[in-house]
Amino acid sequence: MNPAETIANLNDTESFEVPVHVRLQSYIKSKGYVFRIVAERSGIGDKKFYKIINGKCRLTADDLEKICRKGLSVDPAYFFENKFSDLEN
């Protein structure tokens, strides 16, 4: 199941929260961005970035800030909104 399908399925369950790395991954894919380019713009090494995006490495507040502000030009708060179904629209 891809991240967008995961989010679609999880939006039906109010008590389950979608992990931030899944939200980031879905956002990046939905915008057609290249992971390597986002990593580069964020100032995070490729290997670490891929580990973060795939949930294999802990996402720190500093890394989230870098990915959002530098890599994606979006406010990190966007990824903490209650409903995160805008990705498919």
N, CA, C and O atoms as a GROMACS GRO file, in nm:
protein
  356
    1MET      N    1   0.086  -0.118   0.000
    1MET     CA    2   0.000   0.000   0.000
    1MET      C    3   0.090   0.124   0.000
    1MET      O    4   0.183   0.133   0.080
    2ASN      N    5   0.062   0.218  -0.089
    2ASN     CA    6   0.143   0.339  -0.095
    2ASN      C    7   0.098   0.437   0.013
    2ASN      O    8  -0.011   0.421   0.069
    3PRO      N    9   0.179   0.540   0.044
    3PRO     CA   10   0.146   0.633   0.151
    3PRO      C   11   0.011   0.704   0.133
    3PRO      O   12  -0.059   0.727   0.231
    4ALA      N   13  -0.026   0.739   0.010
    4ALA     CA   14  -0.154   0.806  -0.012
    4ALA      C   15  -0.269   0.713   0.025
    4ALA      O   16  -0.368   0.757   0.084
    5GLU      N   17  -0.258   0.584  -0.012
    5GLU     CA   18  -0.362   0.487   0.024
    5GLU      C   19  -0.366   0.468   0.176
    5GLU      O   20  -0.473   0.455   0.234
    6THR      N   21  -0.248   0.467   0.238
    6THR     CA   22  -0.241   0.454   0.383
    6THR      C   23  -0.315   0.568   0.450
    6THR      O   24  -0.394   0.546   0.542
    7ILE      N   25  -0.291   0.689   0.403
    7ILE     CA   26  -0.357   0.806   0.461
    7ILE      C   27  -0.507   0.799   0.438
    7ILE      O   28  -0.585   0.828   0.528
    8ALA      N   29  -0.548   0.762   0.318
    8ALA     CA   30  -0.691   0.751   0.288
    8ALA      C   31  -0.758   0.653   0.382
    8ALA      O   32  -0.868   0.678   0.431
    9ASN      N   33  -0.693   0.541   0.407
    9ASN     CA   34  -0.749   0.441   0.497
    9ASN      C   35  -0.747   0.487   0.642
    9ASN      O   36  -0.839   0.456   0.718
   10LEU      N   37  -0.646   0.560   0.682
   10LEU     CA   38  -0.633   0.602   0.820
   10LEU      C   39  -0.722   0.720   0.854
   10LEU      O   40  -0.756   0.740   0.970
   11ASN      N   41  -0.759   0.800   0.755
   11ASN     CA   42  -0.846   0.914   0.783
   11ASN      C   43  -0.981   0.871   0.836
   11ASN      O   44  -1.050   0.950   0.901
   12ASP      N   45  -1.020   0.747   0.810
   12ASP     CA   46  -1.147   0.696   0.861
   12ASP      C   47  -1.138   0.663   1.009
   12ASP      O   48  -1.242   0.648   1.074
   13THR      N   49  -1.019   0.652   1.063
   13THR     CA   50  -1.000   0.615   1.202
   13THR      C   51  -0.948   0.735   1.279
   13THR      O   52  -0.831   0.769   1.270
   14GLU      N   53  -1.036   0.799   1.355
   14GLU     CA   54  -1.000   0.921   1.427
   14GLU      C   55  -0.892   0.898   1.532
   14GLU      O   56  -0.811   0.987   1.557
   15SER      N   57  -0.889   0.780   1.594
   15SER     CA   58  -0.798   0.757   1.705
   15SER      C   59  -0.656   0.722   1.660
   15SER      O   60  -0.565   0.721   1.742
   16PHE      N   61  -0.636   0.695   1.533
   16PHE     CA   62  -0.504   0.658   1.483
   16PHE      C   63  -0.441   0.776   1.413
   16PHE      O   64  -0.503   0.837   1.325
   17GLU      N   65  -0.321   0.809   1.451
   17GLU     CA   66  -0.254   0.924   1.391
   17GLU      C   67  -0.155   0.878   1.284
   17GLU      O   68  -0.079   0.783   1.305
   18VAL      N   69  -0.156   0.944   1.172
   18VAL     CA   70  -0.064   0.913   1.062
   18VAL      C   71   0.074   0.968   1.100
   18VAL      O   72   0.087   1.085   1.132
   19PRO      N   73   0.176   0.882   1.095
   19PRO     CA   74   0.311   0.929   1.129
   19PRO      C   75   0.356   1.043   1.038
   19PRO      O   76   0.320   1.048   0.920
   20VAL      N   77   0.435   1.132   1.094
   20VAL     CA   78   0.481   1.249   1.019
   20VAL      C   79   0.564   1.207   0.897
   20VAL      O   80   0.553   1.269   0.792
   21HIS      N   81   0.646   1.104   0.910
   21HIS     CA   82   0.727   1.063   0.794
   21HIS      C   83   0.638   1.016   0.679
   21HIS      O   84   0.674   1.036   0.562
   22VAL      N   85   0.525   0.956   0.708
   22VAL     CA   86   0.431   0.914   0.603
   22VAL      C   87   0.367   1.038   0.540
   22VAL      O   88   0.347   1.043   0.419
   23ARG      N   89   0.335   1.135   0.623
   23ARG     CA   90   0.277   1.260   0.571
   23ARG      C   91   0.377   1.332   0.481
   23ARG      O   92   0.340   1.382   0.374
   24LEU      N   93   0.502   1.338   0.524
   24LEU     CA   94   0.606   1.402   0.442
   24LEU      C   95   0.623   1.329   0.309
   24LEU      O   96   0.627   1.391   0.203
   25GLN      N   97   0.634   1.198   0.317
   25GLN     CA   98   0.652   1.118   0.196
   25GLN      C   99   0.536   1.138   0.099
   25GLN      O  100   0.558   1.154  -0.021
   26SER      N  101   0.415   1.137   0.149
   26SER     CA  102   0.298   1.156   0.065
   26SER      C  103   0.294   1.294   0.002
   26SER      O  104   0.261   1.310  -0.115
   27TYR      N  105   0.329   1.395   0.082
   27TYR     CA  106   0.331   1.532   0.032
   27TYR      C  107   0.432   1.546  -0.081
   27TYR      O  108   0.401   1.603  -0.186
   28ILE      N  109   0.552   1.494  -0.060
   28ILE     CA  110   0.658   1.504  -0.161
   28ILE      C  111   0.614   1.435  -0.290
   28ILE      O  112   0.631   1.490  -0.399
   29LYS      N  113   0.558   1.316  -0.278
   29LYS     CA  114   0.512   1.243  -0.396
   29LYS      C  115   0.396   1.314  -0.465
   29LYS      O  116   0.391   1.321  -0.588
   30SER      N  117   0.304   1.368  -0.387
   30SER     CA  118   0.186   1.433  -0.445
   30SER      C  119   0.223   1.560  -0.523
   30SER      O  120   0.154   1.598  -0.617
   31LYS      N  121   0.333   1.623  -0.484
   31LYS     CA  122   0.379   1.744  -0.552
   31LYS      C  123   0.471   1.711  -0.670
   31LYS      O  124   0.508   1.800  -0.747
   32GLY      N  125   0.507   1.584  -0.684
   32GLY     CA  126   0.596   1.544  -0.793
   32GLY      C  127   0.741   1.580  -0.769
   32GLY      O  128   0.820   1.584  -0.863
   33TYR      N  129   0.777   1.605  -0.643
   33TYR     CA  130   0.914   1.640  -0.610
   33TYR      C  131   1.002   1.514  -0.612
   33TYR      O  132   0.953   1.403  -0.595
   34VAL      N  133   1.131   1.535  -0.632
   34VAL     CA  134   1.229   1.428  -0.629
   34VAL      C  135   1.292   1.426  -0.489
   34VAL      O  136   1.339   1.529  -0.441
   35PHE      N  137   1.291   1.308  -0.425
   35PHE     CA  138   1.343   1.297  -0.289
   35PHE      C  139   1.486   1.350  -0.278
   35PHE      O  140   1.518   1.421  -0.183
   36ARG      N  141   1.571   1.315  -0.373
   36ARG     CA  142   1.711   1.357  -0.370
   36ARG      C  143   1.723   1.510  -0.368
   36ARG      O  144   1.807   1.565  -0.297
   37ILE      N  145   1.640   1.576  -0.446
   37ILE     CA  146   1.643   1.723  -0.454
   37ILE      C  147   1.595   1.784  -0.322
   37ILE      O  148   1.653   1.881  -0.273
   38VAL      N  149   1.489   1.729  -0.266
   38VAL     CA  150   1.439   1.778  -0.137
   38VAL      C  151   1.546   1.760  -0.030
   38VAL      O  152   1.567   1.850   0.052
   39ALA      N  153   1.612   1.645  -0.031
   39ALA     CA  154   1.719   1.620   0.066
   39ALA      C  155   1.830   1.723   0.050
   39ALA      O  156   1.879   1.779   0.148
   40GLU      N  157   1.870   1.746  -0.074
   40GLU     CA  158   1.977   1.842  -0.102
   40GLU      C  159   1.940   1.982  -0.056
   40GLU      O  160   2.019   2.050   0.010
   41ARG      N  161   1.819   2.026  -0.090
   41ARG     CA  162   1.773   2.160  -0.050
   41ARG      C  163   1.762   2.171   0.102
   41ARG      O  164   1.780   2.279   0.159
   42SER      N  165   1.731   2.059   0.167
   42SER     CA  166   1.716   2.057   0.313
   42SER      C  167   1.850   2.061   0.385
   42SER      O  168   1.857   2.098   0.502
   43GLY      N  169   1.956   2.023   0.315
   43GLY     CA  170   2.086   2.017   0.378
   43GLY      C  171   2.105   1.889   0.458
   43GLY      O  172   2.188   1.883   0.549
   44ILE      N  173   2.028   1.786   0.425
   44ILE     CA  174   2.036   1.657   0.492
   44ILE      C  175   2.092   1.557   0.391
   44ILE      O  176   2.050   1.555   0.276
   45GLY      N  177   2.186   1.475   0.435
   45GLY     CA  178   2.245   1.374   0.347
   45GLY      C  179   2.140   1.279   0.292
   45GLY      O  180   2.039   1.252   0.357
   46ASP      N  181   2.164   1.230   0.171
   46ASP     CA  182   2.069   1.141   0.103
   46ASP      C  183   2.031   1.020   0.188
   46ASP      O  184   1.913   0.989   0.204
   47LYS      N  185   2.131   0.951   0.242
   47LYS     CA  186   2.104   0.829   0.319
   47LYS      C  187   2.016   0.859   0.440
   47LYS      O  188   1.918   0.789   0.466
   48LYS      N  189   2.051   0.963   0.513
   48LYS     CA  190   1.973   0.999   0.631
   48LYS      C  191   1.832   1.041   0.590
   48LYS      O  192   1.734   1.003   0.656
   49PHE      N  193   1.821   1.118   0.484
   49PHE     CA  194   1.691   1.164   0.438
   49PHE      C  195   1.601   1.045   0.404
   49PHE      O  196   1.486   1.041   0.445
   50TYR      N  197   1.654   0.949   0.329
   50TYR     CA  198   1.574   0.831   0.291
   50TYR      C  199   1.533   0.751   0.414
   50TYR      O  200   1.422   0.698   0.420
   51LYS      N  201   1.623   0.743   0.512
   51LYS     CA  202   1.588   0.672   0.636
   51LYS      C  203   1.476   0.745   0.710
   51LYS      O  204   1.385   0.681   0.762
   52ILE      N  205   1.482   0.876   0.714
   52ILE     CA  206   1.378   0.956   0.780
   52ILE      C  207   1.244   0.936   0.708
   52ILE      O  208   1.144   0.905   0.772
   53ILE      N  209   1.243   0.952   0.578
   53ILE     CA  210   1.121   0.943   0.498
   53ILE      C  211   1.058   0.804   0.505
   53ILE      O  212   0.936   0.791   0.495
   54ASN      N  213   1.140   0.702   0.523
   54ASN     CA  214   1.089   0.566   0.529
   54ASN      C  215   1.068   0.517   0.672
   54ASN      O  216   1.037   0.399   0.694
   55GLY      N  217   1.083   0.606   0.770
   55GLY     CA  218   1.057   0.570   0.908
   55GLY      C  219   1.163   0.481   0.971
   55GLY      O  220   1.138   0.417   1.073
   56LYS      N  221   1.282   0.477   0.912
   56LYS     CA  222   1.391   0.394   0.963
   56LYS      C  223   1.484   0.470   1.055
   56LYS      O  224   1.572   0.412   1.119
   57CYS      N  225   1.464   0.600   1.062
   57CYS     CA  226   1.547   0.688   1.144
   57CYS      C  227   1.455   0.788   1.213
   57CYS      O  228   1.358   0.834   1.154
   58ARG      N  229   1.486   0.820   1.336
   58ARG     CA  230   1.404   0.913   1.413
   58ARG      C  231   1.406   1.052   1.348
   58ARG      O  232   1.512   1.103   1.311
   59LEU      N  233   1.290   1.111   1.334
   59LEU     CA  234   1.277   1.246   1.279
   59LEU      C  235   1.286   1.346   1.393
   59LEU      O  236   1.197   1.352   1.478
   60THR      N  237   1.393   1.424   1.395
   60THR     CA  238   1.410   1.524   1.499
   60THR      C  239   1.337   1.652   1.459
   60THR      O  240   1.302   1.672   1.343
   61ALA      N  241   1.315   1.737   1.556
   61ALA     CA  242   1.251   1.866   1.529
   61ALA      C  243   1.337   1.949   1.434
   61ALA      O  244   1.284   2.018   1.346
   62ASP      N  245   1.469   1.943   1.450
   62ASP     CA  246   1.560   2.018   1.363
   62ASP      C  247   1.551   1.968   1.219
   62ASP      O  248   1.547   2.048   1.125
   63ASP      N  249   1.549   1.835   1.202
   63ASP     CA  250   1.539   1.780   1.066
   63ASP      C  251   1.404   1.811   1.003
   63ASP      O  252   1.397   1.841   0.883
   64LEU      N  253   1.298   1.806   1.082
   64LEU     CA  254   1.166   1.841   1.030
   64LEU      C  255   1.164   1.986   0.983
   64LEU      O  256   1.110   2.018   0.877
   65GLU      N  257   1.222   2.072   1.062
   65GLU     CA  258   1.231   2.214   1.027
   65GLU      C  259   1.307   2.234   0.896
   65GLU      O  260   1.264   2.310   0.809
   66LYS      N  261   1.420   2.166   0.881
   66LYS     CA  262   1.501   2.177   0.759
   66LYS      C  263   1.424   2.125   0.637
   66LYS      O  264   1.421   2.190   0.533
   67ILE      N  265   1.362   2.009   0.652
   67ILE     CA  266   1.288   1.950   0.540
   67ILE      C  267   1.173   2.040   0.499
   67ILE      O  268   1.153   2.066   0.380
   68CYS      N  269   1.099   2.088   0.597
   68CYS     CA  270   0.982   2.171   0.566
   68CYS      C  271   1.020   2.308   0.512
   68CYS      O  272   0.976   2.347   0.404
   69ARG      N  273   1.100   2.380   0.586
   69ARG     CA  274   1.132   2.518   0.550
   69ARG      C  275   1.225   2.528   0.428
   69ARG      O  276   1.197   2.604   0.334
   70LYS      N  277   1.334   2.453   0.430
   70LYS     CA  278   1.433   2.463   0.323
   70LYS      C  279   1.400   2.374   0.204
   70LYS      O  280   1.409   2.416   0.088
   71GLY      N  281   1.361   2.250   0.232
   71GLY     CA  282   1.339   2.153   0.125
   71GLY      C  283   1.206   2.167   0.055
   71GLY      O  284   1.196   2.148  -0.066
   72LEU      N  285   1.101   2.201   0.132
   72LEU     CA  286   0.965   2.205   0.075
   72LEU      C  287   0.902   2.344   0.074
   72LEU      O  288   0.798   2.364   0.012
   73SER      N  289   0.962   2.440   0.143
   73SER     CA  290   0.907   2.576   0.155
   73SER      C  291   0.764   2.574   0.207
   73SER      O  292   0.675   2.639   0.153
   74VAL      N  293   0.744   2.498   0.314
   74VAL     CA  294   0.613   2.488   0.376
   74VAL      C  295   0.630   2.493   0.528
   74VAL      O  296   0.733   2.450   0.581
   75ASP      N  297   0.531   2.545   0.598
   75ASP     CA  298   0.534   2.552   0.743
   75ASP      C  299   0.522   2.411   0.801
   75ASP      O  300   0.432   2.337   0.761
   76PRO      N  301   0.609   2.372   0.894
   76PRO     CA  302   0.601   2.239   0.953
   76PRO      C  303   0.465   2.208   1.017
   76PRO      O  304   0.426   2.092   1.025
   77ALA      N  305   0.395   2.310   1.061
   77ALA     CA  306   0.264   2.290   1.124
   77ALA      C  307   0.165   2.223   1.029
   77ALA      O  308   0.071   2.157   1.073
   78TYR      N  309   0.186   2.240   0.900
   78TYR     CA  310   0.099   2.179   0.800
   78TYR      C  311   0.086   2.028   0.820
   78TYR      O  312  -0.020   1.970   0.798
   79PHE      N  313   0.195   1.965   0.862
   79PHE     CA  314   0.198   1.821   0.876
   79PHE      C  315   0.139   1.771   1.008
   79PHE      O  316   0.139   1.651   1.035
   80PHE      N  317   0.089   1.864   1.089
   80PHE     CA  318   0.027   1.827   1.215
   80PHE      C  319  -0.122   1.860   1.220
   80PHE      O  320  -0.184   1.850   1.326
   81GLU      N  321  -0.179   1.898   1.107
   81GLU     CA  322  -0.322   1.927   1.102
   81GLU      C  323  -0.400   1.796   1.123
   81GLU      O  324  -0.353   1.688   1.086
   82ASN      N  325  -0.519   1.809   1.183
   82ASN     CA  326  -0.601   1.691   1.214
   82ASN      C  327  -0.634   1.608   1.090
   82ASN      O  328  -0.615   1.487   1.089
   83LYS      N  329  -0.682   1.673   0.989
   83LYS     CA  330  -0.717   1.603   0.864
   83LYS      C  331  -0.604   1.622   0.766
   83LYS      O  332  -0.562   1.735   0.739
   84PHE      N  333  -0.554   1.515   0.713
   84PHE     CA  334  -0.442   1.523   0.620
   84PHE      C  335  -0.480   1.454   0.490
   84PHE      O  336  -0.402   1.375   0.436
   85SER      N  337  -0.599   1.485   0.440
   85SER     CA  338  -0.646   1.420   0.318
   85SER      C  339  -0.632   1.509   0.196
   85SER      O  340  -0.670   1.469   0.086
   86ASP      N  341  -0.578   1.630   0.214
   86ASP     CA  342  -0.563   1.724   0.102
   86ASP      C  343  -0.464   1.673  -0.003
   86ASP      O  344  -0.461   1.724  -0.115
   87LEU      N  345  -0.386   1.573   0.032
   87LEU     CA  346  -0.283   1.524  -0.059
   87LEU      C  347  -0.342   1.468  -0.186
   87LEU      O  348  -0.281   1.478  -0.293
   88GLU      N  349  -0.457   1.408  -0.178
   88GLU     CA  350  -0.514   1.343  -0.294
   88GLU      C  351  -0.592   1.440  -0.381
   88GLU      O  352  -0.636   1.404  -0.490
   89ASN      N  353  -0.611   1.561  -0.335
   89ASN     CA  354  -0.689   1.660  -0.412
   89ASN      C  355  -0.600   1.739  -0.503
   89ASN      O  356  -0.648   1.827  -0.575
   0.00000   0.00000   0.00000
